[in-house]
Amino acid sequence: MPLVGKGREGWFLLLFVIQFCVYTAILAYYENVVNRKDGLSTFVAVLGGMPGIIALSTASSIVLLEGLAMLSERYLKRRYEEGQEERQKAWEDWNRRRMAAEEAGMEFDEPPPSRRNGENGK
């Protein structure tokens, strides 16, 4: 499959086949009902339209799959970066409270952010 990322080949084939069938049905309907061609003329007209249907199905499948992959990767990267920032802020806030308690001579028994969030000290 041209230009389809590894692991998405099955999705490409599924999407391609669905689009191919839908576009072929639309063309057959158009030739048979709108242009009022008989069975053989409709068949020949649909065969003549196959290269365009194949090109359209291929291009739109690639654009849909790779576009969705690109957008989801961008979204996941942004969420990861936001999570990192939140973790960093939680550690800084915790450390600020710890240092303030230490400076005031108070006991500081608040667990670190990694223990509160179930990260087991990571």
N, C-alpha and C positions, 0 to 999 in steps of 0.2 A: 504494500500500500504506500503510495507516495506521500511523503511529508506527514505521516501520522506517527506520533510518538509511540515508543515501545510500551506495550501493555494496553494500548487503546485500539489494537487492530480488530478485536472482536466487536467493540462498539462501532467502529467504522463500518464493518461489514453489515451489521444490523441496521444502522442508520441508512447506509447506501441502499440496501435491499428494500427497506420500507419506502424511501423516496422514489426509487426506481419503479416500484409497483404502483405507487400513487400517480406519478407523472405519466406512466404508460396507460393507466386507466383513464386519466383525464384526456390524453391524446386520442385514445380509442373512442371515448365518448364523443369528443369533438368531431372526429372524422365520421363516425357512424351516425350521430344524431344531428349535429349542426350542418355538416357538409352532405349529409344524406347519401353516403357511399354504401355500397353493398358489402358483404362480408369480406370478399377477397380484396376489394379496393381499400377497405379499412385496414386489413392486415398489411398490405403493401405500404400504405401511408404510415402506419405505426412503425414498421421496419425502417422506413426512411427517416423517421424521427428518432430512432434509437441512439445515433451518435450524440445528438444534442441532449437527450435524456441522460445518457451515461456521463457526459461532461458536466451537466448541471448537478446530478446526484453526487458525483465525485467531489466537485468543488464545494458544494454546500455542506457536505459531510465533513470535509477537512476543516472548513472555516468554523463550523459549529463545534467540533471536537477540540480543535486546537485553541479556539477562542475561549471556550469554557475552561480549558486547562490553564490557559494563561491568566484568566481572571481569578480562578480559584487559587492558583499559586500566589498571585499578588495579595489576595485576601488573607491567606494563611500566613504569609510572611509578615504582613502588617499586624495581624493578631499576635504572632510570636513576639515581634518587637515591642508591642504594647504590653504584653505579659512580662517581658524582661524589665521594662521600665517600672512596672508596678512592683515587681519583686525587689528591684534595687531601692525603690522608695520605701518599701516596707522595712527593709534591712536598715536603711539610713535612719528612719524614724525610731526603730527599736534601739539602735545603737545610741541615738541622741538621748532617749529616755534612760538607758542604762548608764550613760556617762553622767547625766544629771543626778540620778539616784546615788551613784558612786561619789560624786562631788559633794552631795548633801549628807553623805554618811549613812544613807538608807540602804536597806537590803533590797535587791532587785531580783525577783524570782519569776519575772515574766518570761515565758518560753520564747525562743527566737522564732521568727516568722516561718522558718522551714518546719518546725515542730508543730506549729498551730495549723498549718495547711496540709499536714499529712505527707510532707515530702521526706520525712525521716532524716533530717539533718543534711540533705543535699543542697 
